[in-house]
Amino acid sequence: MRAIVVKNWLKGPNDLEVKDIPVPTPQAGELLVHIDSVGANFFDILLIQGKYQIKPAFPFTPGAEFSGTVVRAPADGQFKTGDRVFGSNPTGAYAEYIAVPQAQCFAVPSTLSLEQAAGLYITYPTSYAALVLRAQMQAGEWVLVHAAAGGVGIAAVQIARALGARVIAAVGSQEKFDVCRAQGAEHCVNYREPGWPERVLELTGGRGANVVFDPVGLVERSLKCTAWNGRVVVVGFAAGAIERIAANRILLKNVAVTGVHWGAYVRNEPERVPEVWRALFKLAEEKKITPVVYEPVFYGLDKAKDALKAIASRATYGKVVVKPAETPSKL
């Protein structure tokens, strides 16, 4: 099969190489999945550079999110040949086939395509856990979503709207306003422009946002427009720097600043994992959440470098998808 193979740490996506390697053999409890779509992530770049917290042994195939069709399954398992699944694995997704524990896969909701499902596994539970488990968001509250056109951002916008909240989308360019409005944001602000916290205060009638969803690193400035008893959820640090926060602002507004690490729930609160997925699958079947796939889709594993460079440029929206197949299906 064709797969991206990393034999040493790379300078960047341009150094990725596609090789012919054997199809993996599934072990006990594993599925063999023919990959239809790979969900590209910024951390894929860090992984191949040796800058991510996970450092696989060489050689390895990068890629953590995928969707596809089961071609081999355990006789006593929950899936059968031909089932549409999506899942995640620390490595192995930039390939034509992947062997993965069936516990790390789910059936694709009937309302979603395989391309859409490739962007479901990491972003949507992260955003749901941030808003519902950590922020305890309520219907009618104002939610400020930073990087609202990105993967977790669009998921947060959709989930907040589906659960009855009012959304202000904060993005880094005006070109992304239409993307956010199409997903349910009532208002948009550009967080690269001065005065955006004052604009948030204006939009909320001077009260501020009840919930702030921050995957960028904008907590300090967001505290200027956070409401009394507001909740700020730290989701990530896309801006690249770890913030230092003036604690007096947290005190004066009775604000709670909290973090979310969805990947750690399996280890620390495993009972919450099925709860979150049940809620997400219900929203998906009701067509209240739908992953947004960035256009164009990148066909061919050799185009993965272009997909990752597009993510690095911050020009993308939603989920960037790579298809191992060289050309679109004619079906």
N, C-alpha and C positions, 0 to 999 in steps of 0.2 A: 504494500500500500504506500501511498504518498503521505509524507508527514514532514513538518518542520522539525529539524533536529539541531539542538544546541550542544556543541562539544566543548565550548569554553565561554567565559563571560564576554558579552558583546558590547560594542560601543553604543549601538542603538538598533532600531528596526531595519535599517538598510543592510545590516549584516546577516539577516535571517536567511537560512538556506533550506530548501525543500529536498528531501532525500527519499529513496525507496527503502523501506524497512519492512520486516515481517508483520503481518497482522497479529495483534496481541492475542494470547490464549487466555480466555476467562478462567479464573480460579473458582473454587467453591463459593457460591453465593454471589457471583458476579454475572453481569450481563455483557454481551458483546453488542455494541451499538454501532450501526452505520450512521455516521454523523452527517446530518443535513446542514446544520448551521452552527457556527461558533460565535458566542458572544464575546466581543473584544473588550478588554478592560485596560485602563491606564496602568494597573499594577502588572500587566503582562510585560510592559516595557521595563519596569523595575526588576522583574524576575530575571529577564534575559541579561540584564546588566549586573546581576549579583547584588542589587540594592534592596531587595525585598526581604521580609523576615523569614520567608521560606527559601532555602537554598538547596535545590535538588542536586543529586549526584549526576555527573556527566556520564554519558550523553542523556539528554532528556528532551521531551516534546512539551513546549509551553501550552498554555490555554487551560482555563478553569471552567468555563461555562459552555454548554452544548445542548443541542436537541437533535433527535434523529429517530431511527427505527430499529427496534430490537431484531437482531438476526440470530441470536442464541441466548437461551435463558435456562435457568435451573428448572428441572421438571416439577419441583414442588414450590416454585417461587410465585410471586404475585404478578409477574409479567409473562407474556408469551411472544413468540416470534410474530413480527408484524406490528406490535404495539408502538404507538408514538410516545416517546418519552423525552423529558428534559432532565438535566442533572448537572452535577458539578464534581470536579475532582481537582486536587492540587495541581496536577499537570496532565497533559495528554490530549487536549481537545483540538489542537491544530493538526488534525489528521483525518484520514478517511474513516478510521474505525477507532473505538476506544473500549477497553475492558474496564468496567467500573462496578463497585458494589451496588447491588440493586437497592440497598437502603438509601443510597445517595441519588436516587432517581424518583421521579413522579410521572404519572400519566399526564399528557398534555390536555388541558381543558378543551372541550369540544368547540369552544368559541374562538380558539387561538390557532394561528398557523405555526408551523415549525420555526419560522423566522422570528415570530413574536415570542415564542416560548424560550428561545435562546437567551432572551434578556430578562427572564423571570426569576431565576434561582437566587441570585445574590441581591439585586436591587430592591425588589418588592418586599421581601420579609424584613430587610434592613429598615426601609422607610416605614413599614407598618409598626415594627417594634419601637421605632423612635417616637412616632406620633401617639400610638395607643398605649404601649406598655410603659414607656418612659415619661412622655409628656402628659399622658392621660387627657388628650385632647377631647373637647366636647363640641357637640353640634352648636353652631352659631358663633363659635370663637373665631377670632382673626388669627390666621397662620401665615407667617412670613417664611417663604421657602427660598433659600439661597441656591444658586446654580440650578434654577428651576427647569432649565431645558436639558440638563444632563440626565444620566440614567436614574440615580436615586432621586434626583429632583423632580423629574416628571412623575415618577412613581408616587412621591409625596404629594404632589399636586392632585393627582387622580384620587388617591386614598382619602386625602383631607376633604375633597369635594364630595366623594361618595358617602362619607360619614357626616356630612352636613356642615362642615366648617366653611369659612370664607377665606379665600387665598389671595395673598399678594406675592407675586412671583418676582424674585430679584435675579437678574441675569447680568452678564458682562457686556452685552451689546444690544442695541435696539432691534437688530435683525432677528433676535430670538423672541421678541414680544409676541408675535403671531403664533409661534409654536406653543407658548405657554397659555395664551388665551384659548387656543383650540382644545386644550386639555382641562379647561375649567377655571383658570385664574381670573379673578375679577379685575385685578389691577396689576400693572407691571412697573418695576423701577429698575434703573441701571445702577448697580452698586459700584461702578467705576466713576460715576459722576458725583461731584460734591453735593451734599444736601439731600442724599437719598433717605437718611433717617428722618429728616424733617418731613419729607414727602410721605413716609409711612405713617407718621403721626397725623398728618393732615387727612390721609385716606381713612384712618380709623377714628376720626372725630376727636383727636387729641389724646386718646386713651393708650394707643400703642398696640403692638401685636401680643396676643395672649400666649402664642407658641412661636418660637423661632427654631427652624430646622436648618442647621448649618454644616454642610460638608466642605466648606471653603476655608474657614478660619476668620470669621467676621463677628465673633462674639462681642468683642470690645465695642465696636461701633453699633452693633445691634442693641446693646443695652441702653442706648440713647432713645430707642423707640420700642422698648419692651414695656408691656403693661404691668400695673401692680399685680402681684401674684403670678407674673409671667413665668413660663418655663422655656429655657433655652437648651436645645439638645445638640451636643457636639457629635457630628457624624463623621467628620474627616477634616483633613487639612490640605485641600487641593491647592491652596495658595503657596504651600511649601514651607511655611514657618509655623512653629508652635507658639500660640499666643500667650501673652502675659495679660491677665485680666485685672482691672481695678476692682478689688473686692468691695469697696465702699458702694459702688453702684448696685451690686447684688443685694447688699443690705438695705439700702435706701428704698428700693422698689419691691422688697420682699420676693426677689426673684430666685428661682431654683435653676442652677446650671447643672446639667447632667450629661452623661455620655451614653452611647449605644454601641455595643460590639456584638452584632448578631451572631457571628461565628462562634462566640464563646457560650451561647445559650445551650448548645448541645452538651457541654461539659458542666455548666453551672446550674442551669434551670431547664433540663430536658423536657419537662412537662409542658413548657410554654411553646415548644417548637410545633407540635401538631395543632395546637390552638391557633397559632398564627397562620399556618397553612390552610386550615379549615376556613378561616375567615377570608383569606385571599382567594381560594378556589370558589367560594360562594360569590364574592364580588366579581370574579372573572365570568362565572356562568351567568350572572345577571348583567353582564356587559358593562359593568361600572368601572372596571379597570381593563386597559388594553395596552400592552407594551408598545411603545412607538419605535419603529425601526428607521434608523437614519438612511437617507437616500444619498448616494447610491449604495446598494449592497455590493460587497467586494467578492467577485467570483474567482476562485482559484486560490490555493494556498500561497502562491507566490505574491498574491495581492495583500496578504496579511500585513506586510511592511507598510503598504499605503494606508491601510485601515488604522494601524497604530500611530502613524505619523499624523493622520487627520485628528485622532483623539488628542495627541500631544499639542496640536496647534490650537485646541479649544474652539475649533470651527464647527464641531459636530453638535448634534442634539440627540436625545433619546439613546437607543442602543445601536452601536455600530456592529454590523454582522458580517462575518466572513463565511463564504460557502466553499467547502473543499471542491465541489464540482466546478469545472472550468467554465461552464456556460449555464444559463438559465434552463430549467426544465421546459420542454415543449408541451407538457400535459396541461 
